[in-house]
């Protein structure tokens, strides 16, 4: 969320940001609620002070003040609740070099690497390769799991874990602390990361959250994480770090779950858009200095690019427009990898700087050397996600005889160089 002082001082700027990010927030109403909330707080404090002065001298007057205080408290709760909900909808500012536009057509390519492969034979898509080599079974996946269900089989299972293990070791060697975070998480975690109220339709809620040790049903809702990012951020919630301990560099390896309701009708075939997958995610918490947080944005992007270059997969980097970047993003890149059957690039990584937007929601601060308490800046990036990356590997490494080569960098984890025909 934004600092309310910034909103008070820059209402027109905030309206401009809302328009650019396609967010229907009534900024004027938010400021009215803010004013009303402050007035109610002031009146409540005045009544409490009067009540303390009276003591037991005037019981009738004390009862009258108590009644007024109770009424004000109830009103303050209602106003505060609506105020908080609108504050959670307030988008972050965006960088000066972010393309301004309502949709992906305004995204800007900023980097490209690798030579697009030219095949002297009719290529197969990953589903056909998966069927011919007995690697992927979507039909049985749909039967067992439903829409977007799938099975990985044989060498695809090993390739899936090999590429994730390679990515995890890579990010650890870059100085990131590894974690296996929870994937069943509470609502405050998703509100804190900004996945609630935005994107709530794509999050699975667990229907039966279980029982406590004494047998009572757990009433607090819990959800399945769509990425390790919320859990990694919430690890630091309500924490005050020391400036000398920044940046905090962490990575999470986890199963991820997404209902994909918000992407209805998109990429319905194959492994591109699925309900469950695995991902290595990285998060950085640094000082509230835009130069420093943008430095880490670029550093995280370099790590993902290095991975794709070692896999020898052609890719491009796209800077995301205001209308596509999401409410909390200050600056955002997608890295898209070449997928021959699409005759185009497909998104495989997402790299974002959210400045203090998430830390304000989760109350993650640090104490400066001078003793000041400030909110950190938070960034996140996809190190690697699978099985989506398998689309690019299988299709780019396919042979004329129907077999598939294994990227050299992964061969040491597998013990084979070629996926044979069965």
N, C-alpha and C positions, 0 to 999 in steps of 0.2 A: 504494500500500500504506500501511498505518498504521505509525506509529512503534511499534516493539516495546515501548518503555518504557510507552507508553499502554496497550498490550494487557496487559502484566504488572500494571499498576496498576488496570486496569478490566476484568477478565475478564467479569464479569456484564453490563456495559454492551455489550461487544463481542458477547456472545451475543444480547443483545436486538436489536442492530443486524442481526445475521445473520438472526434470525427475521423481523424487519420487512422485510428485503430478499429473503427467500426464498432464502437462500444456505446450503447445507448444509456449513458449516465446523465441524470438531471443534476448538473453541477450547482445550479441555483438552489434547488431543493436541499441538496447536501449542505450548503452553506447556511440555509435557513435552520436546518436541524442542528447544525453546529452552534449557531447563535442561541437557539432555544435551549439546547443542552447546557451551555455555559451559564445562561440565566437561571435555570433550574438548580444547578449546582450552587451558584451564589446564594440563591434564596434559601436553599436547604442549609447551607453553612450559617447563614444569618439566624435562621430559626433555631438551629442547634445551639448557637451562642446565647440566644435569648433564654432558651430552656435551661442552660447551665447557670445563668445569672439568677433565675427565679428560685432555683432550688426547691425547698418545701414551703416557702413563704406564701405562695399564691397557687394553690393546687388547681383551682378552676382555670386560671390563665395557663398553667402548665399543660392541663389536659387539652385546652384549645390549640396550643402550639403543637402538641403531639399529634393531634388530628390533622392539622395543616401539613406537618412534616410527613406524615404517612401518605397523604394525598400527593404531595410533591414527589415523594420517593417512587410511588407507582407510576407517575407521569414520566419521571426521569428514566425509569427502566424501559418504558415503551419507546420514548424518544431515542434513548441510547442504543436500543436494539436496532432500530431502523437506521440510525446514524452509522453504526458499525457495519451493517450489511452494505450500505452504499460506499463506505470507505474501502471495503473489500473489493468493490467493483472499480475502484479508481485505478486507471492504468498508469504505468510508469512513463516517464519522459523517454524520448528516443534520441539517438545520436544525430548529429548534424548531417552525417554522411549516409544515414539510412534512407533508402528510396521511399518516397511518399506516394502511396497509391493503395487502392482498395483491395487488390488481389494479387495473385502470383505473377500475373503478366507484367507487374512492375518490379519484380525481382531482378537483380543485376549480377551477371556473371563477373567474378573478379579474378578467377584463376582457373587454369586448365592444365592437366598433366596426362601424358601417355598418348600412345598412338591407337586410334580406333582400329580394331582388328578387321582384316579383310579375309573372308573365307572363300576358298575355291570349291565349296560344296554347299548344298542346301543345309542350313543350320537347323538344329532342334532347340526348342525352348526347354527350360529346366524341368517342366512336367514330363515331356516326352523322354528326355534323358533319364529322369527319375524312374520312369516306367520301364524303359528298355534295360536299364542297369540295375533294376530292383532296389532303388534308393528311396523312392517317395511313393506313398500310397495315400492319395487324397480321397478316393472313394470310400475306403474303410475308415478313414479319419472322419469323414462327414457322417458315416453310419454310426460311429461310436460317440463322437463329440458334437456333431451338428455342423452348421454352416461355418466354414473356414477351418474345419478340423483337418488334421493331417497326421501321418506317421512318417518318421524318418527311419530308414532301415540300412542295415549292413554298413558299407563304407561311408554313407552319409552321416550316420551316427558318429563315427570316429572323426570325420571331417568337421562336423559341428563342434565337437568338444575340442578338437585340435586348434581350430581358429580362435575359439574363445580363450583357451589356455594360453595360446601365443599372445593374445591381446592383453590378458591379465598380467602375464610376466613382463610384457613391454611397459605397461603403465607403472608397475611396481618398481621396475628398474629406473623409471623416470622420477622416483622419489615420492610416489603416492602411497599412502597407508591403505592396505586392503581390508575390506570388510565383507562379510556375508550378512546383509541387513534383513530385517523382517519384511515380509511381503504381505502380511496381514497387519493393517495399520488403522489407527483411530482417525476420526474426522478432523481433529485439529491439525494433524500432519498434512492432510491434503489441502486444508484451508491455508496453512502456512506456506506451502509450496506454490499456491495459486492454482492448483488443479480443481479446487472448489472456490467459488461457485462456477468458475469457467471450466468447461470440459467435463462437468459432472456426469453427463450422459454416457461418457466412455469409460466410466469406472464401475467395476463390479462391486455390489454390496453383498456381504455374506448374510444369507437368510437366517441361519442358525448360528449365532455367535458363541453359543456354548453356555456352560454353567460355572459358577464360582465353586470354591472348595466346599462351601457349606450347602451346596445344592441349588442356590438361587440362580435364576436365569440372568445372564449378562444383558443388561438393557441398552448399554452404550453401543451404537452401531459401529461395525468394523468393515473394512474394505480391502480389496486386493489391489496391490500397487501396480501401476502401469509402467513404472520405472523405479530404479533404486534411488533416484534423486530425492523424493520426499523423505524417505527414511534417513538418508545420509544427512540432510539438512536438519531434520528433527532431532538427530543425535545431539545437536548443539543448542536446541531450543532452551530459552531461559538461562542462557550461559553468558558469563562475562569473561572473555578471553584476555590474555595479556598481549600487548602490542608485540612484544618480543617473540611470541609464539605464532605470529602470523607470517606467511600465509599457512592456513590449514589445507593440506592437499590429501584428499581421500578418494578412494575408488570402491565401488560396490559391484559385486557379481551376484546377479539374482535372476530368478524367473520373473517374467513380467506378464501382466494380464490386461487386455483392453477389449472392451465390448465392440468398439469401432462403429457404434451407432451413428456417430457424427460423420462417418465417411460412407454412409449407405450408398451402394451402387458403384463404389470405386474399387478397382483392382480386385475383383471378386474371384479371379482364377489364380491358383498357385500359392506360393509362399510369400508373396509381397506384403499383403495386409492380412494378418492372422490374429487370433484371439490370445495366443500364448506363445512366448518366445523367451530367449535368454539374452542378457545384455551385460556388458561391462560398462559402467557409467563412472564418470569422474566429476568431482565437485571441488571447487576452490573457494575458500573464504579468505579475503584479504582486507587490507585497510580501506577506508572509505575515500579512496583517491581514484578518480576516473582514469587517470593515466596508468596507474598500477593495475586496475581491474581490466582495462583494455589490453594491457600487456599479457595478462593471463589468458584472455580470450584468444589472442593470437597464438600463444604457446600451446594451448590445448588443441587448437586447430592443426598446428604443425604435427602433433603426435598422431592424430587421425590420418593426416596426409601421409606421414611416414609409413603407417601401417599399410595403406593402400598401395603405396609405391613399392614396398617390400613384397606385397602380394602380386605386384605387377598388373594392377587393375587400373585402367584409365578412369579418370574422374574429373569433375569440375567443382569449383566452390562458388556458391551463389549467396549473395547478400540479400537477406529477406526484407521485403517491403513492410511498411507500417501495418497494412491491412492483413498481412499474413503472419506477423511475428508474435502475436499474442499480447495480452495485456501487460504482463510483467517485464517484457524484454526491453532493454535499452539498445542493444545491438545484437544481431543474430546472423549466423551463417548456417546454411545447409551444405553438406558435401554429398554430391550425387555421383554414383558409380555407374559406368557404362554396362548396360544389359542388352546384349545383342538382339534378343527376341523382341524387345520393345523398340528397337532401333532408336534408342534414346537412353538418357541417364535416369537412374532411379535413386531416390534419397536413401542414404545409408547412415548418415551421421547428422547430428544437429548440435550446434555450438552457440551458447548464449551467455550474455552478460546481463544480469538483472539488477545490478548495483545493490541498493539497500532495500529494494521492494519486498523481497522475501524475508530478509532478516527483521524488518519491522513487524511483519506478521508473526514471526516465530520468536521475537525478542532475543536476537543473537547480537551481542555487543562485544566491544573490546575496550580495555582501559589504556589510554595513551600514556606515554612516558610522563606527561604532565598531570596525569590523574583524571583526565576527561573521559567520559563514557560515550562512545559513539557506536553506531550500527556498522557492522562489517558490510562489505560488498560480497555478493554470492554469484558464482558462475557454475555452469554445468555443461558437459559435453558427452556425446556418445563415443566411447572408445571403440566399441564394436558390438553389433547385434546380429544374432543368428537365430533362425535360418535365413533371414533375408539376404545376408552376404553370400550365402550358398548359391543364390540365383546367378550372381555375377561370376562366381568361381566356376560353376558347372558350365555356364554358357560360353564364357571367354576361353576356357581351357578345353573345350570339346575337340575331338579329332574326327577326321573324315571317316575312320573305320568305326565310329560310334563310341569309342572309349573316351575317357576324360583324364587329362594329366592333372597331377596334384601340384599346386604352387611349391616351388623349391623350399621356401621358408617354413612350410608346414611338414615337409617330408620326414624330418627327424622325429616328429611326434607320432607318426603313423606307421612307419615301417614299410610303406609301399609308395611307389611313385606314380602309378597309373590305376585308375578305377576300371577294372576289366568288364567285358561283356559276360553275362551269366550264361 
